[in-house]
Amino acid sequence: MEDFCVVTFHSTHLALKFERTAKDMGLDIRLIPVPRQISSSCGLAGKIGENQVEAVIKMCRKNDIEFEHIYKVYKDGSSPKQLV
């Protein structure tokens, strides 16, 4: 497993809108359960590559998709780091 980033949301509706919009734009993302080290209002998070963070932020702003935070999750199990 590689390090990756997750995008957390306030609601399932926003997570699903995020997934649909990202896939329509050709971004390689997947919805996953929020990692247990991270708390979130919604149980779903968008799993993205670290190299996709800026593109995802731009996509969310352009399409009015409000996210809570973006975290980097480490493969070694150390505590996730909040990026945004």
VOBA-1610 file (N, C-alpha, C; in pm, whole numbers, padded with zeros to 5 digits, always signed):
BEGIN
Met+00085-00120+00000Met+00000+00000+00000Met+00088+00125+00000Glu+00049+00220-00077Glu+00120+00348-00087Glu+00052+00452+00002Asp+00125+00560+00032Asp+00062+00674+00098Asp-00046+00727+00002Phe-00152+00785+00058Phe-00257+00843-00026Phe-00322+00957+00052Cys-00412+01027-00012Cys-00486+01136+00053Cys-00634+01102+00054Val-00705+01157+00152Val-00849+01143+00157Val-00913+01280+00173Val-01028+01294+00110Val-01108+01415+00118Val-01231+01379+00201Thr-01256+01455+00309Thr-01372+01427+00393Thr-01482+01529+00365Phe-01606+01487+00395Phe-01723+01567+00360Phe-01819+01579+00477His-01906+01681+00471His-02009+01703+00573His-02128+01609+00555Ser-02146+01557+00431Ser-02263+01473+00407Ser-02234+01370+00299Thr-02311+01265+00301Thr-02301+01161+00198Thr-02334+01219+00061His-02431+01309+00057His-02469+01374-00070His-02348+01440-00135Leu-02268+01514-00056Leu-02150+01582-00111Leu-02044+01481-00155Ala-02029+01373-00081Ala-01932+01270-00119Ala-01970+01209-00253Leu-02098+01181-00272Leu-02144+01122-00398Leu-02132+01221-00514Lys-02160+01349-00488Lys-02142+01453-00591Lys-01994+01464-00629Phe-01907+01456-00529Phe-01764+01460-00552Phe-01721+01344-00643Glu-01768+01224-00610Glu-01732+01106-00689Glu-01779+01121-00833Arg-01903+01158-00852Arg-01961+01172-00986Arg-01885+01278-01068Thr-01860+01393-01007Thr-01792+01502-01077Thr-01648+01464-01112Ala-01577+01403-01018Ala-01438+01363-01042Ala-01429+01261-01155Lys-01518+01164-01153Lys-01516+01061-01258Lys-01552+01121-01394Asp-01645+01215-01396Asp-01680+01284-01521Asp-01561+01359-01578Met-01472+01407-01488Met-01353+01481-01530Met-01234+01389-01557Gly-01253+01260-01540Gly-01146+01165-01567Gly-01045+01148-01455Leu-01077+01198-01335Leu-00987+01182-01221Leu-01001+01042-01163Asp-00891+00985-01123Asp-00889+00851-01066Asp-00911+00861-00915Ile-01036+00852-00873Ile-01071+00860-00731Ile-01162+00743-00696Arg-01174+00720-00566Arg-01262+00613-00518Arg-01320+00657-00384Leu-01444+00625-00359Leu-01501+00650-00227Leu-01467+00532-00138Ile-01423+00564-00016Ile-01387+00463+00083Ile-01446+00503+00218Pro-01456+00411+00312Pro-01494+00451+00448Pro-01387+00544+00505Val-01428+00643+00582Val-01331+00734+00642Val-01239+00653+00733Pro-01107+00668+00716Pro-01015+00596+00805Pro-01044+00627+00952Arg-01034+00528+01037Arg-01077+00546+01176Arg-00995+00648+01253Gln-00873+00680+01206Gln-00793+00782+01274Gln-00844+00924+01246Ile-00938+00936+01153Ile-00991+01066+01112Ile-01139+01071+01149Ser-01183+01182+01209Ser-01326+01196+01236Ser-01388+01282+01127Ser-01512+01253+01094Ser-01581+01324+00988Ser-01731+01316+01013Ser-01804+01414+00960Ser-01949+01415+00971Ser-02012+01305+00886Cys-01942+01266+00783Cys-01992+01167+00688Cys-01901+01045+00694Gly-01955+00928+00674Gly-01876+00805+00682Gly-01797+00773+00557Leu-01810+00856+00452Leu-01739+00831+00327Leu-01633+00937+00303Ala-01523+00896+00241Ala-01417+00988+00203Ala-01375+00957+00060Gly-01323+01057-00009Gly-01269+01035-00142Gly-01121+01004-00133Lys-01081+00889-00184Lys-00940+00850-00185Lys-00878+00902-00314Ile-00771+00982-00298Ile-00704+01042-00414Ile-00553+01026-00396Gly-00482+01041-00506Gly-00336+01043-00500Gly-00289+01178-00451Glu-00172+01180-00389Glu-00118+01307-00338Glu-00098+01407-00451Asn-00069+01359-00570Asn-00048+01448-00684Asn-00179+01506-00738Gln-00294+01463-00684Gln-00424+01512-00732Gln-00484+01621-00642Val-00417+01655-00533Val-00476+01746-00435Val-00516+01879-00498Glu-00427+01943-00569Glu-00458+02075-00628Glu-00572+02065-00729Ala-00571+01963-00813Ala-00678+01945-00913Ala-00812+01923-00845Val-00813+01848-00736Val-00937+01820-00663Val-00990+01948-00597Ile-00901+02027-00539Ile-00944+02154-00478Ile-01007+02244-00584Lys-00943+02256-00698Lys-00998+02339-00807Lys-01133+02286-00853Met-01143+02153-00870Met-01269+02092-00913Met-01380+02122-00813Cys-01350+02108-00684Cys-01452+02132-00581Cys-01497+02277-00581Arg-01403+02369-00594Arg-01441+02512-00598Arg-01526+02543-00720Lys-01488+02490-00834Lys-01560+02518-00959Lys-01701+02460-00957Asn-01720+02347-00888Asn-01849+02277-00890Asn-01926+02286-00759Asp-01889+02381-00673Asp-01958+02403-00546Asp-01971+02275-00463Ile-01861+02202-00451Ile-01857+02083-00367Ile-01778+02118-00242Glu-01849+02132-00132Glu-01784+02171-00006Glu-01729+02047+00063Phe-01600+02048+00090Phe-01540+01938+00163Phe-01494+01987+00300Glu-01476+01894+00394Glu-01428+01931+00527Glu-01277+01954+00524His-01203+01846+00497His-01057+01853+00499His-00999+01755+00398Ile-00870+01773+00372Ile-00793+01675+00295Ile-00678+01633+00385Tyr-00663+01501+00400Tyr-00558+01444+00485Tyr-00466+01357+00403Lys-00341+01352+00444Lys-00248+01253+00390Lys-00248+01135+00486Val-00268+01015+00433Val-00271+00892+00513Val-00145+00813+00478Tyr-00072+00773+00581Tyr+00056+00708+00562Tyr+00044+00556+00568Lys+00116+00489+00478Lys+00111+00343+00471Lys+00167+00277+00596Asp+00254+00347+00670Asp+00313+00288+00790Asp+00221+00295+00912Gly+00102+00353+00894Gly+00005+00359+01003Gly+00021+00477+01097Ser+00118+00566+01070Ser+00133+00684+01156Ser+00013+00776+01137Ser-00005+00869+01229Ser-00123+00957+01229Ser-00133+01035+01098Pro-00254+01042+01041Pro-00275+01120+00920Pro-00243+01268+00943Lys-00198+01335+00840Lys-00163+01478+00847Lys-00268+01556+00768Gln-00327+01658+00834Gln-00424+01743+00765Gln-00349+01837+00672Leu-00383+01832+00543Leu-00320+01919+00443Leu-00401+02045+00418Val-00534+02028+00415Val-00625+02141+00388Val-00741+02132+00484
//
